[in-house]
Amino acid sequence: MDRQWEIIRWRFLLVLGLAVCAAGGVRAQSAAGPAQSAANAAQVAARVDRHYNALRSLEVHFVQTYTGMGMNRKESGVLLLKKPGKMRWTYTDPDGKLFVLDGKNGYFYSPGATEAQKVDQKKLDDLRSPLRFLLGHTELEKELTGLTVTCGGGGVCELSGVPKGLEQSVSSLKITAAADGTIQSMTIEETDGVTNRFEFSGEAGNVPAPDTAFVFVAPAGVHIVTGEPPV
């Protein structure tokens, strides 16, 4: 079961779309007609785009809840991003878990393991991962098919669509964004019934992010092995 969880972890770290911020928000269905709803969805997506495209780096706390395949797990930590192409997931629960993308390769390490897995970024790109949402120039309206929106009080809105290239595995990606475009949560629903939810808080934009923070250093006694991304 632990091996299955690690494969799931890889998959969802790669499936992740936009990261980030504040808590909660009540959502209500828009009363607008289809044409107006589509226009609103594009406007909300553009608001999120503007916020993240203006950042060079980003640090945010995350809580991930995974349900499905007989498991119900919650993990948390800090995500550090640097454009272009770098990210670091440092886990505090469980302490010691780490995922690093250095711009060329991805590395995943789980505490207590004797091996760390290395995957060429080109193979991650082959999965058509929405990492480009985070690490490139965001255009949500183009990246998500069937984009819809529901909005509630305080300007909080939920965008919903399916990431292009992941239609066979992902049935829905839902992004809850505040009025200023920061993301509060993201929920990924898979076609097999699995649900993966990320909640974000404490966003800090344009933080110091030296390249050394994205260099994976294997713990003593841990070997780096070349692996394959999950199907």
Protein Blocks (a to p, Z undefined) as FASTA:
>chain_A
ZZmmmmmmmmmmmmpccededeejiddddfbdfklmmmmmmmmmmmmmmmmmmpmbdcdd
dddddeeehiacddddddddddehiacdddfbdghiacddehjaccdddehiabdcdddf
klmmmnopaklmmmmccdfklmpghiacdddehhiacdddddehilmmmmbdcddddfko
pafbdcdddfkopacddddehiaehiacdfklmcccddehiacddddddZZ
